[in-house]
Every structure is written in C-alpha cells, then in structure tokens.
Amino acid sequence: MTWKSEIKKEIVKHGLDLGTFTLQEFYRYSLTHFENIYKDNTTCEASIRANLQKLRDEGYLIFIEKGVYKVSSIENKEFIEFVERYHKK
C-alpha cells in the first residue's frame, strides 16, 4: 500500500474521478481515512498534497487551478462528455 495507490482508491471510491474536485473535498472525504492508516504521520495533509503532485507528474491528474484537480483518462473524458450532452437535452 502506497500513498499514491490509496489516494487513487479514495478518488474513485468517492466519485471524484467523474469531473473536477477540490483539495478541500478530498480532505472532507478522505483525510480521516489517511489519519487512521498512517497513524504515525502528523502531516497527512502535506503528504496528500505531495502525492497529488506526484500523480500529476505521472499524468494521472490534471491541475486545473490552485486546489482543483481532474483525473486524466480517456474514459473519464468520454463519460463527462456524455453527461454534458445528456443534460443539454
């Protein structure tokens, strides 16, 4: 179990991969989870931010603006386009 793999799991678990999400939303859904599994880490928020940057550098995430992220995948893009087309009808 790595920070990055746990962050990815949390993103999907909470549906944050289906559009943009904020750092505050991620904290709200997942900070307690990380504090529970990394009990000796007193800087979970900083560790989350650092690993979000690593996921960006690896191409998994796109930083939209400060504190706003989006999962980068063709499946995600196609789903978002479908939802947008559906809601225009």
C-alpha positions as CSV (number, residue, x, y, z in Angstrom):
1,M,0.0,0.0,0.0
2,T,1.4,3.3,-1.1
3,W,0.2,6.9,-0.6
4,K,-0.4,7.2,-4.3
5,S,-2.4,3.9,-4.6
6,E,-4.5,4.9,-1.6
7,I,-5.2,8.3,-3.0
8,K,-6.3,6.8,-6.3
9,K,-8.6,4.4,-4.5
10,E,-10.1,7.2,-2.5
11,I,-10.6,9.4,-5.6
12,V,-12.6,6.5,-7.3
13,K,-14.4,5.4,-4.1
14,H,-15.9,8.9,-3.7
15,G,-16.6,9.5,-7.4
16,L,-14.1,12.3,-7.6
17,D,-12.9,10.8,-10.9
18,L,-16.1,11.9,-12.6
19,G,-15.2,15.6,-13.1
20,T,-13.2,18.1,-11.2
21,F,-12.7,18.0,-7.4
22,T,-11.1,20.3,-4.9
23,L,-8.5,19.6,-2.3
24,Q,-11.0,20.5,0.4
25,E,-13.5,17.9,-1.0
26,F,-10.7,15.3,-1.0
27,Y,-9.8,16.2,2.6
28,R,-13.5,16.1,3.6
29,Y,-14.0,12.6,2.2
30,S,-10.6,11.0,2.9
31,L,-8.4,12.8,5.5
32,T,-9.7,10.7,8.4
33,H,-9.0,7.5,6.3
34,F,-5.4,8.6,5.9
35,E,-5.0,9.6,9.5
36,N,-6.2,6.1,10.5
37,I,-3.9,4.1,8.3
38,Y,-0.9,6.4,8.7
39,K,-1.2,6.9,12.5
40,D,2.4,8.0,13.0
41,N,2.2,10.6,10.2
42,T,1.4,14.0,11.8
43,T,1.4,15.8,8.4
44,C,-1.2,13.9,6.4
45,E,-2.5,17.0,4.6
46,A,1.1,17.8,3.4
47,S,1.6,14.2,2.4
48,I,-1.7,14.2,0.4
49,R,-0.7,17.4,-1.4
50,A,2.8,16.0,-2.2
51,N,1.3,12.8,-3.6
52,L,-1.3,14.7,-5.6
53,Q,1.6,16.5,-7.2
54,K,3.3,13.1,-7.9
55,L,0.1,11.8,-9.5
56,R,0.0,15.0,-11.7
57,D,3.7,14.5,-12.7
58,E,2.8,10.9,-13.7
59,G,-0.1,12.1,-15.8
60,Y,-2.9,10.6,-13.6
61,L,-4.2,14.1,-12.5
62,I,-4.5,17.4,-14.2
63,F,-4.2,20.5,-12.1
64,I,-7.0,22.9,-13.2
65,E,-6.1,25.7,-10.8
66,K,-4.9,26.0,-7.3
67,G,-6.6,23.3,-5.3
68,V,-8.7,22.0,-8.2
69,Y,-7.9,18.7,-9.9
70,K,-9.3,16.4,-12.6
71,V,-8.4,12.7,-13.3
72,S,-6.8,12.5,-16.8
73,S,-8.2,9.5,-18.7
74,I,-10.0,8.9,-21.9
75,E,-12.8,7.0,-20.1
76,N,-13.3,10.0,-17.8
77,K,-13.3,12.4,-20.7
78,E,-15.9,10.3,-22.6
79,F,-18.1,10.0,-19.6
80,I,-18.0,13.7,-18.8
81,E,-18.9,14.5,-22.5
82,F,-21.8,12.0,-22.3
83,V,-23.2,13.6,-19.1
84,E,-22.8,17.1,-20.6
85,R,-24.7,16.1,-23.8
86,Y,-27.4,14.3,-21.8
87,H,-28.0,17.4,-19.6
88,K,-28.2,19.7,-22.7
89,K,-31.3,17.9,-23.9
